[in-house]
Amino acid sequence: MEKVRRFEHRSVAQAALDLAGAVGCQRGALARDNMMPESIFDREDERQAIRQRLAKRRPFLIHGPTGVGKTLLLRSLLPEFPSVLYCEDSATTHLVFRSLANSLLGLHSPRMLTAFRNEEAIKTKSAVSLKGIVMDALNEGQYAILLDHLGHPSHSFAAAVREIMSWGSTPVNAVARSSHMEDTGFLQPLYSDRSEKYEIRNFEKSVAEQFAREVVRRTNLTASNMNEFLDKILQFSEGNPGAIVALVETAKHPKYRSKEHIKISPLYIDFRMNWRVAG
């Protein structure tokens, strides 16, 4: 029996934009108790593979193109792993240590409660002082760290990650667009073994078509040339769910409409420019 594709409970616009990181979408923090796996379309195998890796508490790298849904998949699993400290913005070491401090304080780490009364107090600490406190707190418990949205990690960034992994035996997991140096930077040697990498891929054509039709249905998009538009979506997006969502959302704009007709060519040109910037 064919596996049932699921994409439920939330509006397509919200669920798909979370999935995509699509054009114009801001990366807002999402509370753990608001995770809804039902909003994820046909990714149960990937969720199970990530779940197993998180349970093993060994460092790993998750990679895949912009818009494939890496962040949404990971966030959907966070409620199952309360000791995983999620860093949404991992562009610099200071941002990472500040995020870790906030998470550890929220988990009532004794070391953090001794050092800080609230999150505002964390902001007053210097980078060096904050790092020392966080390292002590990590050493107190069995935590794991998840670094999302890396910013081409530098040598010093990688050195700080190595220190975390060795000081408190804390596994550090990372998320990147690819496993190559241009995306993982100096973190690449930390995930050199094939078993330490897991790739999230674009949808296969049949799944991409189902997803595109579902997004069109949920967004109430109509057009006299809908079949042609759907064919072009599959061609332009190459099965990338974020690209599919961005194309459908863009098609609703009056700029790309002529009565009931979608102006596909100018839509595609603008989409490619914006998607390249977003990626």
DRENSE-14483 format. One record per residue: residue in one letter; chain; x, y, z of N, C-alpha, C in turn. Coordinates in steps of 0.2 Angstrom, whole numbers, padded with zeros to 4 digits. Example, Ala and Ser with C-alpha at 12.3 -4.5 7.8 and 13.67 -1.06 7.14 Angstrom:
BEGIN
SITE	aa	ch	nx	ny	nz	cax	cay	caz	cx	cy	cz
SITE	a	A	0066	-0028	0039	0062	-0022	0039	0066	-0016	0039
SITE	s	A	0064	-0011	0035	0068	-0005	0036	0064	0000	0039
***
This chain:
BEGIN
SITE	aa	ch	nx	ny	nz	cax	cay	caz	cx	cy	cz
SITE	m	A	0004	-0006	0000	0000	0000	0000	0004	0006	0000
SITE	e	A	0003	0011	-0004	0007	0017	-0005	0006	0021	0002
SITE	k	A	0012	0024	0004	0013	0027	0010	0009	0034	0010
SITE	v	A	0005	0035	0015	0001	0041	0015	0005	0047	0016
SITE	r	A	0004	0052	0012	0008	0059	0013	0004	0063	0018
SITE	r	A	0008	0066	0023	0005	0070	0028	0007	0077	0028
SITE	f	A	0002	0081	0028	0004	0089	0029	-0002	0092	0032
SITE	e	A	-0003	0092	0038	-0009	0094	0042	-0008	0099	0047
SITE	h	A	-0014	0101	0050	-0015	0105	0056	-0013	0112	0055
SITE	r	A	-0008	0114	0052	-0006	0121	0051	-0007	0123	0044
SITE	s	A	-0008	0130	0044	-0009	0133	0037	-0003	0131	0033
SITE	v	A	-0004	0130	0026	0001	0129	0022	0006	0134	0022
SITE	a	A	0004	0141	0022	0008	0146	0022	0013	0146	0028
SITE	q	A	0011	0145	0034	0015	0144	0039	0020	0138	0039
SITE	a	A	0017	0132	0039	0021	0126	0039	0026	0126	0033
SITE	a	A	0024	0128	0027	0028	0128	0022	0034	0133	0022
SITE	l	A	0032	0139	0025	0038	0144	0025	0043	0142	0031
SITE	d	A	0040	0139	0036	0045	0136	0041	0049	0130	0037
SITE	l	A	0046	0126	0033	0050	0121	0030	0055	0124	0025
SITE	a	A	0053	0129	0022	0057	0132	0016	0063	0136	0018
SITE	g	A	0061	0141	0023	0066	0147	0024	0065	0151	0017
SITE	a	A	0059	0151	0015	0058	0153	0008	0059	0161	0007
SITE	v	A	0058	0163	0001	0060	0170	0000	0056	0175	0004
SITE	g	A	0059	0180	0008	0056	0184	0012	0054	0182	0019
SITE	c	A	0056	0175	0020	0054	0172	0027	0059	0174	0032
SITE	q	A	0058	0176	0038	0063	0177	0043	0063	0171	0047
SITE	r	A	0069	0170	0050	0070	0164	0054	0069	0165	0061
SITE	g	A	0062	0165	0063	0060	0166	0070	0061	0160	0074
SITE	a	A	0063	0161	0080	0063	0155	0085	0057	0152	0086
SITE	l	A	0057	0146	0087	0050	0142	0087	0050	0138	0094
SITE	a	A	0045	0139	0098	0045	0136	0105	0045	0128	0104
SITE	r	A	0048	0125	0108	0048	0117	0108	0041	0114	0108
SITE	d	A	0037	0117	0112	0030	0114	0113	0026	0116	0107
SITE	n	A	0028	0120	0102	0024	0121	0096	0026	0117	0090
SITE	m	A	0031	0112	0091	0033	0108	0086	0027	0103	0084
SITE	m	A	0026	0103	0077	0020	0099	0075	0023	0095	0069
SITE	p	A	0025	0088	0071	0027	0084	0065	0022	0083	0060
SITE	e	A	0016	0084	0061	0011	0083	0056	0011	0088	0050
SITE	s	A	0015	0093	0052	0015	0099	0046	0021	0097	0042
SITE	i	A	0025	0092	0043	0030	0090	0038	0027	0085	0033
SITE	f	A	0029	0086	0027	0026	0082	0022	0031	0076	0020
SITE	d	A	0029	0070	0021	0033	0064	0018	0040	0064	0020
SITE	r	A	0042	0065	0027	0049	0065	0029	0050	0061	0035
SITE	e	A	0046	0056	0036	0046	0051	0042	0053	0047	0042
SITE	d	A	0055	0045	0036	0061	0041	0036	0067	0046	0038
SITE	e	A	0067	0052	0036	0072	0057	0038	0072	0058	0045
SITE	r	A	0066	0059	0048	0065	0061	0055	0068	0055	0059
SITE	q	A	0066	0049	0057	0069	0043	0061	0076	0043	0061
SITE	a	A	0079	0044	0055	0086	0044	0054	0090	0049	0059
SITE	i	A	0087	0055	0059	0090	0060	0063	0088	0058	0071
SITE	r	A	0083	0056	0072	0081	0054	0079	0086	0049	0082
SITE	q	A	0088	0044	0078	0093	0039	0080	0100	0042	0081
SITE	r	A	0101	0047	0077	0108	0050	0078	0108	0054	0084
SITE	l	A	0103	0058	0085	0102	0062	0092	0103	0057	0098
SITE	a	A	0099	0051	0097	0099	0047	0103	0106	0044	0104
SITE	k	A	0110	0043	0099	0117	0040	0100	0122	0045	0103
SITE	r	A	0120	0051	0103	0124	0056	0107	0132	0056	0104
SITE	r	A	0132	0056	0097	0138	0056	0094	0138	0062	0089
SITE	p	A	0143	0066	0088	0143	0071	0083	0141	0069	0076
SITE	f	A	0137	0073	0073	0135	0072	0066	0134	0079	0062
SITE	l	A	0134	0079	0056	0133	0084	0052	0127	0083	0047
SITE	i	A	0122	0087	0047	0116	0086	0043	0117	0092	0038
SITE	h	A	0116	0090	0031	0117	0094	0026	0112	0093	0020
SITE	g	A	0110	0099	0017	0106	0099	0012	0105	0106	0009
SITE	p	A	0102	0106	0003	0101	0113	0000	0096	0117	0004
SITE	t	A	0097	0124	0003	0093	0129	0005	0085	0127	0004
SITE	g	A	0081	0127	0008	0074	0126	0007	0072	0119	0008
SITE	v	A	0077	0114	0009	0075	0107	0009	0071	0105	0015
SITE	g	A	0072	0109	0021	0068	0108	0027	0072	0105	0033
SITE	k	A	0079	0106	0033	0083	0104	0038	0081	0107	0045
SITE	t	A	0080	0113	0045	0078	0116	0052	0072	0114	0054
SITE	l	A	0066	0113	0050	0060	0111	0052	0060	0104	0055
SITE	l	A	0064	0099	0051	0065	0092	0053	0068	0092	0060
SITE	l	A	0073	0096	0061	0077	0096	0068	0072	0098	0073
SITE	r	A	0069	0104	0072	0065	0107	0077	0059	0103	0079
SITE	s	A	0057	0099	0074	0051	0094	0076	0053	0089	0081
SITE	l	A	0060	0087	0081	0062	0082	0086	0064	0085	0093
SITE	l	A	0065	0091	0093	0068	0094	0099	0064	0092	0106
SITE	p	A	0057	0092	0105	0054	0090	0111	0056	0083	0114
SITE	e	A	0058	0079	0110	0060	0072	0112	0067	0072	0115
SITE	f	A	0071	0077	0114	0077	0077	0117	0079	0084	0121
SITE	p	A	0076	0085	0127	0076	0091	0130	0084	0093	0132
SITE	s	A	0088	0088	0132	0095	0090	0134	0099	0092	0128
SITE	v	A	0096	0092	0122	0099	0095	0116	0098	0103	0116
SITE	l	A	0104	0106	0116	0104	0113	0116	0104	0116	0109
SITE	y	A	0099	0119	0107	0098	0121	0100	0100	0129	0099
SITE	c	A	0105	0130	0094	0107	0136	0093	0105	0138	0086
SITE	e	A	0100	0143	0086	0097	0144	0079	0102	0148	0075
SITE	d	A	0105	0153	0078	0110	0157	0074	0117	0156	0077
SITE	s	A	0121	0152	0072	0128	0150	0074	0133	0153	0070
SITE	a	A	0132	0160	0069	0136	0164	0064	0143	0165	0068
SITE	t	A	0143	0166	0075	0149	0168	0078	0149	0164	0085
SITE	t	A	0155	0163	0088	0155	0160	0094	0152	0163	0100
SITE	h	A	0152	0170	0100	0148	0174	0105	0141	0172	0104
SITE	l	A	0138	0172	0098	0131	0171	0098	0129	0163	0100
SITE	v	A	0134	0159	0099	0133	0152	0101	0133	0151	0108
SITE	f	A	0138	0155	0112	0138	0154	0119	0132	0158	0122
SITE	r	A	0130	0163	0119	0124	0167	0122	0118	0162	0122
SITE	s	A	0117	0159	0116	0112	0154	0115	0112	0148	0120
SITE	l	A	0118	0146	0121	0119	0140	0125	0117	0142	0132
SITE	a	A	0119	0148	0134	0118	0151	0141	0111	0151	0142
SITE	n	A	0107	0154	0137	0100	0155	0138	0096	0148	0139
SITE	s	A	0098	0143	0135	0096	0137	0135	0097	0133	0142
SITE	l	A	0103	0134	0144	0105	0131	0150	0101	0134	0156
SITE	l	A	0101	0140	0156	0097	0144	0161	0090	0141	0161
SITE	g	A	0087	0140	0155	0080	0138	0155	0079	0131	0157
SITE	l	A	0085	0127	0157	0085	0120	0160	0087	0120	0167
SITE	h	A	0087	0126	0170	0089	0127	0177	0096	0123	0179
SITE	s	A	0101	0124	0175	0107	0122	0176	0110	0126	0183
SITE	p	A	0112	0122	0188	0114	0125	0194	0120	0130	0193
SITE	r	A	0124	0129	0188	0130	0134	0187	0127	0140	0184
SITE	m	A	0122	0140	0180	0119	0146	0177	0115	0149	0182
SITE	l	A	0111	0146	0186	0107	0149	0191	0111	0153	0196
SITE	t	A	0117	0151	0197	0122	0154	0202	0124	0160	0198
SITE	a	A	0126	0160	0192	0129	0166	0188	0124	0171	0186
SITE	f	A	0118	0169	0184	0113	0174	0181	0106	0173	0185
SITE	r	A	0103	0179	0185	0096	0179	0188	0091	0178	0182
SITE	n	A	0093	0181	0176	0088	0180	0171	0092	0181	0164
SITE	e	A	0089	0181	0158	0092	0181	0152	0095	0188	0151
SITE	e	A	0092	0193	0154	0095	0200	0153	0102	0200	0156
SITE	a	A	0103	0197	0161	0110	0197	0164	0115	0193	0160
SITE	i	A	0113	0189	0156	0118	0185	0151	0121	0190	0147
SITE	k	A	0117	0195	0144	0119	0200	0139	0124	0204	0142
SITE	t	A	0125	0205	0148	0130	0210	0151	0137	0206	0152
SITE	k	A	0137	0200	0151	0144	0196	0152	0148	0197	0145
SITE	s	A	0155	0198	0147	0159	0198	0141	0159	0191	0138
SITE	a	A	0162	0190	0132	0162	0184	0128	0167	0179	0132
SITE	v	A	0172	0181	0135	0177	0177	0138	0173	0174	0144
SITE	s	A	0170	0179	0148	0167	0177	0155	0161	0172	0153
SITE	l	A	0157	0173	0148	0151	0169	0146	0154	0162	0144
SITE	k	A	0159	0162	0140	0161	0155	0138	0163	0151	0144
SITE	g	A	0167	0154	0149	0169	0150	0155	0163	0147	0159
SITE	i	A	0158	0151	0160	0152	0149	0164	0149	0144	0160
SITE	v	A	0148	0145	0153	0144	0139	0149	0148	0133	0149
SITE	m	A	0155	0133	0149	0159	0127	0149	0158	0123	0155
SITE	d	A	0158	0127	0161	0157	0124	0167	0150	0121	0168
SITE	a	A	0145	0124	0165	0138	0121	0165	0137	0115	0161
SITE	l	A	0141	0115	0155	0140	0109	0151	0144	0103	0154
SITE	n	A	0149	0104	0158	0152	0099	0162	0148	0096	0167
SITE	e	A	0143	0099	0169	0138	0097	0175	0133	0092	0172
SITE	g	A	0132	0092	0166	0126	0087	0164	0128	0084	0157
SITE	q	A	0123	0080	0155	0124	0076	0149	0120	0079	0143
SITE	y	A	0123	0084	0140	0120	0089	0135	0123	0087	0128
SITE	a	A	0119	0089	0123	0122	0089	0116	0120	0096	0113
SITE	i	A	0124	0098	0108	0123	0104	0105	0121	0104	0098
SITE	l	A	0117	0108	0095	0115	0108	0088	0116	0115	0086
SITE	l	A	0120	0116	0081	0122	0122	0078	0119	0123	0071
SITE	d	A	0114	0127	0071	0110	0128	0065	0113	0135	0061
SITE	h	A	0112	0136	0055	0113	0142	0051	0120	0144	0052
SITE	l	A	0125	0140	0051	0132	0141	0052	0134	0147	0047
SITE	g	A	0139	0151	0049	0141	0157	0045	0148	0156	0043
SITE	h	A	0149	0150	0039	0156	0149	0036	0161	0149	0042
SITE	p	A	0161	0144	0046	0165	0144	0053	0172	0145	0052
SITE	s	A	0175	0149	0056	0182	0151	0055	0186	0146	0059
SITE	h	A	0193	0147	0059	0197	0143	0063	0196	0143	0070
SITE	s	A	0195	0149	0072	0194	0150	0080	0187	0148	0082
SITE	f	A	0182	0148	0077	0175	0145	0079	0176	0137	0080
SITE	a	A	0180	0134	0075	0181	0127	0075	0185	0125	0082
SITE	a	A	0190	0129	0084	0193	0128	0090	0189	0128	0096
SITE	a	A	0184	0133	0096	0179	0133	0102	0175	0127	0102
SITE	v	A	0173	0124	0096	0169	0118	0096	0173	0112	0098
SITE	r	A	0179	0112	0096	0183	0106	0098	0184	0107	0106
SITE	e	A	0185	0113	0109	0185	0113	0116	0179	0111	0120
SITE	i	A	0173	0113	0117	0167	0110	0120	0167	0103	0120
SITE	m	A	0169	0100	0114	0168	0093	0113	0173	0089	0118
SITE	s	A	0179	0092	0119	0184	0089	0123	0183	0090	0131
SITE	w	A	0181	0096	0133	0180	0098	0140	0175	0095	0143
SITE	g	A	0169	0095	0140	0163	0091	0144	0161	0085	0141
SITE	s	A	0164	0083	0136	0162	0077	0132	0155	0078	0129
SITE	t	A	0154	0084	0127	0148	0086	0124	0148	0086	0116
SITE	p	A	0144	0081	0113	0143	0081	0106	0141	0087	0103
SITE	v	A	0144	0089	0098	0141	0095	0094	0139	0093	0087
SITE	n	A	0133	0094	0086	0130	0093	0079	0129	0099	0075
SITE	a	A	0130	0099	0069	0130	0105	0064	0125	0104	0059
SITE	v	A	0123	0110	0056	0118	0110	0050	0121	0114	0045
SITE	a	A	0122	0112	0039	0125	0116	0033	0121	0114	0027
SITE	r	A	0123	0118	0022	0120	0117	0015	0123	0112	0012
SITE	s	A	0129	0110	0013	0133	0105	0010	0138	0103	0015
SITE	s	A	0142	0097	0013	0147	0095	0018	0154	0097	0015
SITE	h	A	0154	0102	0011	0160	0105	0008	0163	0110	0012
SITE	m	A	0169	0112	0011	0173	0117	0015	0169	0124	0015
SITE	e	A	0166	0126	0009	0163	0132	0008	0157	0133	0013
SITE	d	A	0154	0128	0015	0148	0128	0019	0150	0126	0027
SITE	t	A	0154	0121	0028	0156	0119	0034	0162	0123	0037
SITE	g	A	0166	0126	0033	0172	0129	0035	0177	0125	0039
SITE	f	A	0180	0127	0044	0185	0124	0048	0181	0118	0052
SITE	l	A	0175	0118	0052	0172	0112	0056	0172	0105	0052
SITE	q	A	0174	0106	0045	0173	0100	0041	0177	0094	0044
SITE	p	A	0183	0095	0046	0187	0089	0049	0184	0086	0055
SITE	l	A	0179	0089	0058	0176	0086	0064	0171	0081	0061
SITE	y	A	0169	0081	0055	0164	0077	0052	0166	0073	0046
SITE	s	A	0172	0071	0046	0176	0068	0040	0173	0061	0038
SITE	d	A	0171	0057	0043	0169	0051	0041	0162	0051	0038
SITE	r	A	0161	0046	0034	0154	0046	0030	0148	0045	0035
SITE	s	A	0150	0041	0040	0144	0039	0045	0142	0045	0049
SITE	e	A	0146	0051	0049	0145	0057	0053	0141	0062	0049
SITE	k	A	0139	0060	0043	0135	0065	0039	0129	0062	0037
SITE	y	A	0124	0066	0036	0117	0064	0034	0114	0069	0030
SITE	e	A	0112	0067	0024	0110	0072	0019	0102	0072	0018
SITE	i	A	0099	0078	0018	0092	0079	0017	0092	0081	0010
SITE	r	A	0088	0077	0006	0088	0078	-0002	0081	0081	-0004
SITE	n	A	0081	0084	-0010	0075	0087	-0012	0070	0081	-0014
SITE	f	A	0064	0082	-0014	0059	0077	-0016	0060	0074	-0023
SITE	e	A	0058	0067	-0023	0058	0064	-0030	0052	0067	-0033
SITE	k	A	0052	0066	-0040	0047	0070	-0044	0040	0068	-0042
SITE	s	A	0038	0062	-0041	0031	0060	-0039	0029	0064	-0032
SITE	v	A	0034	0064	-0027	0032	0067	-0021	0032	0074	-0022
SITE	a	A	0036	0077	-0026	0036	0084	-0027	0030	0087	-0030
SITE	e	A	0027	0083	-0035	0021	0085	-0038	0015	0084	-0033
SITE	q	A	0015	0079	-0028	0010	0079	-0023	0010	0085	-0019
SITE	f	A	0017	0087	-0017	0018	0092	-0012	0015	0099	-0015
SITE	a	A	0017	0100	-0022	0015	0106	-0025	0008	0107	-0026
SITE	r	A	0004	0101	-0027	-0003	0101	-0028	-0006	0103	-0021
SITE	e	A	-0003	0100	-0016	-0006	0101	-0009	-0005	0109	-0007
SITE	v	A	0001	0111	-0009	0002	0118	-0007	-0003	0123	-0011
SITE	v	A	-0004	0121	-0017	-0008	0125	-0021	-0015	0125	-0019
SITE	r	A	-0017	0119	-0017	-0024	0118	-0014	-0025	0122	-0007
SITE	r	A	-0020	0121	-0003	-0021	0125	0004	-0020	0132	0003
SITE	t	A	-0017	0135	-0002	-0016	0142	-0003	-0022	0145	-0007
SITE	n	A	-0026	0140	-0010	-0032	0143	-0014	-0029	0146	-0020
SITE	l	A	-0024	0144	-0023	-0021	0147	-0029	-0025	0144	-0035
SITE	t	A	-0028	0149	-0039	-0031	0146	-0045	-0028	0150	-0051
SITE	a	A	-0029	0147	-0057	-0026	0150	-0063	-0029	0145	-0069
SITE	s	A	-0030	0149	-0075	-0032	0145	-0081	-0026	0141	-0084
SITE	n	A	-0020	0143	-0082	-0015	0139	-0085	-0011	0135	-0079
SITE	m	A	-0015	0132	-0074	-0013	0129	-0068	-0008	0123	-0070
SITE	n	A	-0010	0119	-0075	-0007	0113	-0076	0000	0115	-0079
SITE	e	A	0001	0120	-0083	0007	0122	-0086	0011	0125	-0080
SITE	f	A	0008	0128	-0076	0012	0131	-0070	0015	0126	-0065
SITE	l	A	0011	0121	-0064	0013	0115	-0060	0019	0111	-0063
SITE	d	A	0019	0110	-0070	0024	0107	-0073	0030	0112	-0073
SITE	k	A	0030	0118	-0073	0035	0123	-0073	0038	0123	-0066
SITE	i	A	0034	0122	-0061	0036	0122	-0054	0041	0116	-0053
SITE	l	A	0039	0110	-0055	0043	0104	-0054	0050	0105	-0058
SITE	q	A	0049	0108	-0064	0056	0109	-0067	0060	0115	-0064
SITE	f	A	0057	0120	-0062	0061	0126	-0059	0064	0124	-0052
SITE	s	A	0060	0120	-0048	0062	0119	-0041	0066	0113	-0040
SITE	e	A	0066	0109	-0045	0070	0102	-0045	0068	0098	-0039
SITE	g	A	0062	0099	-0037	0060	0095	-0031	0061	0098	-0024
SITE	n	A	0064	0104	-0024	0065	0107	-0018	0059	0110	-0015
SITE	p	A	0057	0108	-0009	0050	0110	-0006	0050	0118	-0004
SITE	g	A	0056	0121	-0002	0056	0128	-0001	0055	0132	-0008
SITE	a	A	0058	0129	-0013	0057	0133	-0019	0050	0132	-0022
SITE	i	A	0047	0126	-0021	0040	0125	-0023	0035	0130	-0019
SITE	v	A	0036	0131	-0013	0032	0135	-0009	0033	0143	-0011
SITE	a	A	0040	0144	-0012	0041	0151	-0014	0038	0153	-0021
SITE	l	A	0038	0148	-0026	0035	0149	-0032	0027	0150	-0032
SITE	v	A	0024	0146	-0028	0017	0146	-0027	0015	0153	-0023
SITE	e	A	0018	0155	-0018	0017	0161	-0015	0018	0167	-0019
SITE	t	A	0023	0167	-0023	0025	0172	-0028	0019	0173	-0033
SITE	a	A	0017	0167	-0035	0011	0167	-0041	0005	0171	-0038
SITE	k	A	0004	0172	-0032	-0002	0175	-0030	-0001	0183	-0030
SITE	h	A	0005	0185	-0031	0006	0192	-0032	0003	0195	-0038
SITE	p	A	-0001	0201	-0038	-0004	0204	-0044	0001	0205	-0050
SITE	k	A	0008	0206	-0048	0013	0207	-0053	0013	0202	-0058
SITE	y	A	0012	0196	-0056	0012	0190	-0060	0006	0187	-0062
SITE	r	A	0001	0191	-0062	-0006	0189	-0064	-0009	0193	-0070
SITE	s	A	-0012	0190	-0074	-0016	0193	-0080	-0023	0190	-0080
SITE	k	A	-0027	0193	-0076	-0034	0190	-0074	-0033	0183	-0071
SITE	e	A	-0035	0178	-0074	-0034	0171	-0071	-0028	0167	-0074
SITE	h	A	-0023	0171	-0077	-0017	0168	-0080	-0011	0170	-0076
SITE	i	A	-0007	0165	-0074	-0001	0166	-0071	0005	0168	-0076
SITE	k	A	0008	0173	-0075	0014	0175	-0080	0020	0171	-0078
SITE	i	A	0021	0166	-0080	0026	0161	-0078	0033	0164	-0079
SITE	s	A	0035	0166	-0085	0042	0168	-0086	0044	0174	-0082
SITE	p	A	0041	0180	-0081	0044	0185	-0076	0044	0182	-0069
SITE	l	A	0039	0178	-0067	0039	0175	-0061	0045	0171	-0059
SITE	y	A	0047	0167	-0064	0053	0163	-0064	0060	0167	-0063
SITE	i	A	0060	0172	-0067	0066	0177	-0067	0067	0180	-0060
SITE	d	A	0061	0183	-0057	0062	0186	-0051	0063	0181	-0045
SITE	f	A	0060	0175	-0046	0061	0169	-0041	0068	0167	-0041
SITE	r	A	0071	0167	-0047	0078	0164	-0047	0083	0170	-0044
SITE	m	A	0082	0176	-0045	0086	0181	-0042	0085	0181	-0034
SITE	n	A	0079	0181	-0032	0077	0181	-0024	0080	0174	-0021
SITE	w	A	0079	0169	-0024	0081	0162	-0021	0088	0162	-0021
SITE	r	A	0092	0165	-0026	0099	0165	-0025	0102	0169	-0019
SITE	v	A	0098	0175	-0018	0100	0179	-0012	0098	0175	-0006
SITE	a	A	0092	0172	-0006	0090	0169	0001	0095	0163	0002
SITE	g	A	0097	0160	-0003	0102	0154	-0002	0109	0156	0000
***
